[in-house]
Protein backbone atom coordinates (compact mmCIF):
# COMPACT_ATOMS: atom_id res chain seq x y z
CA UNK A 1 0.00 0.00 0.00
CA UNK A 2 1.45 3.41 -0.92
CA UNK A 3 2.31 5.72 1.97
CA UNK A 4 -0.18 8.36 0.84
CA UNK A 5 -2.91 5.77 1.46
CA UNK A 6 -1.38 4.09 4.51
CA UNK A 7 -0.90 7.24 6.59
CA UNK A 8 -4.62 8.21 6.54
CA UNK A 9 -5.48 4.60 7.47
CA UNK A 10 -3.04 4.71 10.39
CA UNK A 11 -4.39 8.09 11.52
CA UNK A 12 -7.93 6.70 11.50
CA UNK A 13 -6.80 3.51 13.26
CA UNK A 14 -5.06 5.55 15.98
CA UNK A 15 -8.23 7.57 16.55
CA UNK A 16 -10.41 4.44 16.62
CA UNK A 17 -7.95 2.84 19.08
CA UNK A 18 -8.28 5.77 21.47
CA UNK A 19 -4.73 7.02 21.00
CA UNK A 20 -3.92 10.66 21.47
CA UNK A 21 -3.44 12.34 18.08
CA UNK A 22 -0.32 11.34 16.16
CA UNK A 23 1.72 13.27 13.65
CA UNK A 24 3.41 11.59 10.68
CA UNK A 25 6.42 13.47 9.38
CA UNK A 26 8.75 12.79 6.47
CA UNK A 27 12.40 12.34 7.51
CA UNK A 28 15.59 10.65 6.37
CA UNK A 29 15.08 7.78 8.81
CA UNK A 30 12.29 5.96 10.61
CA UNK A 31 11.62 6.46 14.30
CA UNK A 32 8.93 7.00 16.89
CA UNK A 33 9.38 10.13 19.02
CA UNK A 34 7.15 9.69 22.04
CA UNK A 35 7.43 13.16 23.64
CA UNK A 36 5.79 14.83 20.63
CA UNK A 37 3.81 11.76 19.50
CA UNK A 38 5.37 11.82 16.04
CA UNK A 39 6.16 8.97 13.69
CA UNK A 40 9.02 9.86 11.35
CA UNK A 41 9.36 7.99 8.08
CA UNK A 42 11.53 7.96 4.98
CA UNK A 43 9.26 8.03 1.92
CA UNK A 44 12.17 7.05 -0.33
CA UNK A 45 12.96 3.77 1.42
CA UNK A 46 12.07 0.67 -0.61
CA UNK A 47 10.54 -0.90 2.53
CA UNK A 48 8.80 2.28 3.71
CA UNK A 49 5.41 0.61 4.25
CA UNK A 50 6.88 -2.09 6.48
CA UNK A 51 9.00 0.31 8.53
CA UNK A 52 6.13 2.78 8.90
CA UNK A 53 3.91 0.00 10.24
CA UNK A 54 6.70 -0.91 12.67
CA UNK A 55 7.05 2.65 13.97
CA UNK A 56 3.28 2.90 14.25
CA UNK A 57 3.47 -0.28 16.35
CA UNK A 58 5.65 1.64 18.84
CA UNK A 59 3.04 4.42 18.97
CA UNK A 60 0.17 1.97 19.36
CA UNK A 61 1.94 0.24 22.24
CA UNK A 62 2.86 3.53 23.93
CA UNK A 63 6.60 2.87 23.89
CA UNK A 64 8.37 5.73 25.65
CA UNK A 65 11.70 4.36 26.84
CA UNK A 66 13.43 1.38 28.38
CA UNK A 67 15.50 0.73 31.49
CA UNK A 68 17.61 -2.19 30.26
CA UNK A 69 18.99 -2.94 26.82
CA UNK A 70 17.23 -6.30 26.59
CA UNK A 71 13.92 -4.44 27.02
CA UNK A 72 14.63 -2.53 23.80
CA UNK A 73 14.91 -5.78 21.86
CA UNK A 74 11.59 -6.96 23.34
CA UNK A 75 9.97 -3.61 22.46
CA UNK A 76 11.23 -3.85 18.89
CA UNK A 77 9.73 -7.34 18.53
CA UNK A 78 6.42 -6.15 20.03
CA UNK A 79 6.32 -3.14 17.68
CA UNK A 80 6.83 -5.38 14.64
CA UNK A 81 4.06 -7.70 15.84
CA UNK A 82 1.65 -4.82 16.47
CA UNK A 83 2.42 -3.15 13.15
CA UNK A 84 1.98 -6.40 11.25
CA UNK A 85 -1.39 -7.05 12.92
CA UNK A 86 -2.60 -3.59 11.92
CA UNK A 87 -1.29 -3.97 8.37
CA UNK A 88 -2.98 -7.36 8.00
CA UNK A 89 -6.33 -5.60 8.40
CA UNK A 90 -5.62 -3.89 5.08
CA UNK A 91 -4.02 -6.94 3.46
CA UNK A 92 -0.56 -5.44 3.92
CA UNK A 93 2.03 -8.05 4.84
CA UNK A 94 5.61 -7.60 5.96
CA UNK A 95 8.32 -10.04 4.94
CA UNK A 96 9.51 -12.14 7.89
CA UNK A 97 13.11 -11.91 6.65
CA UNK A 98 12.95 -8.10 6.80
CA UNK A 99 11.70 -8.29 10.40
CA UNK A 100 14.38 -10.79 11.44
CA UNK A 101 17.07 -8.72 9.73
CA UNK A 102 15.92 -5.59 11.58
CA UNK A 103 15.77 -7.45 14.89
CA UNK A 104 19.20 -8.91 14.16
CA UNK A 105 20.70 -5.42 14.16
CA UNK A 106 19.36 -4.88 17.68
CA UNK A 107 20.65 -8.26 18.85
CA UNK A 108 24.07 -7.37 17.41
CA UNK A 109 23.90 -3.98 19.16
CA UNK A 110 22.99 -5.66 22.46
CA UNK A 111 25.85 -8.14 22.14
CA UNK A 112 28.39 -5.42 21.27
CA UNK A 113 27.36 -3.28 24.24
CA UNK A 114 27.68 -6.23 26.61
CA UNK A 115 31.19 -7.21 25.44
CA UNK A 116 33.88 -6.41 27.99
CA UNK A 117 36.30 -3.77 26.64
CA UNK A 118 39.13 -5.54 28.48
CA UNK A 119 38.72 -9.27 27.78
CA UNK A 120 35.77 -9.42 25.31
CA UNK A 121 33.74 -11.77 27.52
CA UNK A 122 30.03 -11.03 27.76
CA UNK A 123 29.04 -8.96 30.76
CA UNK A 124 25.76 -8.38 32.54
CA UNK A 125 23.90 -5.09 32.59
CA UNK A 126 23.38 -3.68 36.08
CA UNK A 127 20.37 -1.74 37.35
CA UNK A 128 22.21 1.57 36.80
CA UNK A 129 22.69 0.75 33.10
CA UNK A 130 26.40 -0.04 33.36
CA UNK A 131 27.90 -3.47 32.71
CA UNK A 132 30.11 -5.81 34.72
CA UNK A 133 32.24 -8.58 33.26
CA UNK A 134 31.87 -11.93 35.01
CA UNK A 135 35.30 -13.05 33.79
CA UNK A 136 37.56 -10.13 34.81
CA UNK A 137 35.15 -7.92 36.81
CA UNK A 138 35.71 -4.84 34.63
CA UNK A 139 32.88 -2.34 35.03
CA UNK A 140 31.95 -0.17 32.02
CA UNK A 141 29.40 2.18 30.54
CA UNK A 142 28.33 2.18 26.88
CA UNK A 143 26.83 5.05 24.91
CA UNK A 144 23.41 4.50 23.31
CA UNK A 145 24.96 4.04 19.84
CA UNK A 146 21.69 3.33 18.08
CA UNK A 147 22.62 5.83 15.36
CA UNK A 148 26.34 6.36 16.02
CA UNK A 149 29.47 4.32 16.70
CA UNK A 150 29.45 2.26 19.89
CA UNK A 151 31.80 3.45 22.62
CA UNK A 152 32.50 1.58 25.86
CA UNK A 153 34.19 3.41 28.73
CA UNK A 154 35.75 1.55 31.64
CA UNK A 155 34.40 2.81 34.94
CA UNK A 156 36.45 0.51 37.15
CA UNK A 157 38.72 -2.42 36.47
CA UNK A 158 39.30 -5.01 39.15
CA UNK A 159 42.21 -7.42 38.72
CA UNK A 160 41.91 -10.81 40.34
N, C-alpha and C positions, 0 to 999 in steps of 0.2 A: 504494500500500500504506500503510495507517495506521501511524503511528509505533510504536504499541504492538505491532505485528507486526514492523516493520522492525528495531527495536532488538535483539530476541532473535536475528533472522537475522544481523545484523551482529556480534553478540557471538560467535555460533557460527562465523561465517566467520573472524573474527579468530583464534579458537582453532585452527581447522583450518589457517589460514595460518601458524601458528607465532608469531603476535605475542604479546608480553607482554600480560597482561590490560588491557583498556580499561574506562574508566568513561564512561557517557553521563549527562549532567546537563542538566536543563532550565535555560534561561537566557533573557535577553531578546535575545540575538544568537548567531549561529553562529560558532564558532571551535574550532580544535584547539589544545590546550595541551599541548605535548610534555612538559615537565618532570613533570607528574603524569598523563600519558597519559589525558587526559580530552577527550572530544568534547562541546562545549556546543551546545545546539540550542534553538530557539524553537518550542515546540509550537503556537503560535498563528499562525505564518507560513503563508500560503496555499501556499507552495512548500517547506514543511518537509521533505518527503521528498527532494526534489532537493538541497537544501542540506545535509541530513544525510549523504546519499551523498557529496557533495563533501568535507565535513569528514572523513568516514571515509576517503576517498581519501588525504588528508594523513597520517592515522594509518597506513594500509596502506603508504604509501611511506616512512614514517619521517621525514617532514619535521620539522626541528628548528631551522631558521634559514637565513639567506641572507647572503652577503657583499656582493652588489651588487643594486641594485634590479631590474635586468632578470632576475635569477635568480628573484625573487619571482613575476614574471609567468609564467615557465616552470613554476614549481612549481604555480601556480594552474591552469594548463592541464593539467598532469600529474595533479593531484588530481581535476579534473573527469573526465578520461579514465578514471582508475582507478575512481572512484565509479560512473560509467556502466557500466563493464564488470561490476562486482559487481551492480549493480541489474538488468542485463540477465538475469542468472542467475535472477532471480525475476520476469521479465517487467515490470520497472519501467523505464520510459524517462524520460529528461529532455529537455525541449524545447531544441533547439539555440539558439533565440533567447534563452532564459534564460541559457544558458551564455555566449553571446557578449556579452550585456548585462553579466553579472557580470565577464567578462574586460575589457570596455570600461572599467569603472570603474578597474581596475588600470592599463590603458594610459593613461587620463587622469591618474591619480595619478603615473605614471612621467614623463609629459610635463611636468606641472606642477612636479615636483621638479627637473627638468633645465632649466627655463627660468631664464635669467639674471635676477636681481633688478634689474640695472642696465639692460640693453638688450633683454631678452626673447628673445635668441637662445637656441638650444638648446646646452647645455653637455654635457660628458662627465663621467661619474662616475670619480673616481680610486680607487686601491686603498685609500685611507684612508676612503672613503665620502663625501668631499666632492666638489664639482663645480668645474669650470673652464670658463669661457666661451671659445670659440675666436674669438669676434668682438672682445671687449674685454678678455679675460684676467681678468675678475673671478673670484674664488675664493669659494665659499660652501658653507655647510652647511645641510641641510634636516632638520626634525624628521621623525619617522616618519609622522605624520599619516594613519595608516590609519583612525583613529576620531576624529580631531580636525582642526581647521583647520590647513592647511599653513602653515608659517613657514619662510622662507629667511633666513639670517643671513650677511651678507658677512663673510668672514674676511680677505680682502685684495683690494684693487682696484688694478689696474695700469693706468695711462693710457699709451696709445701716442701 
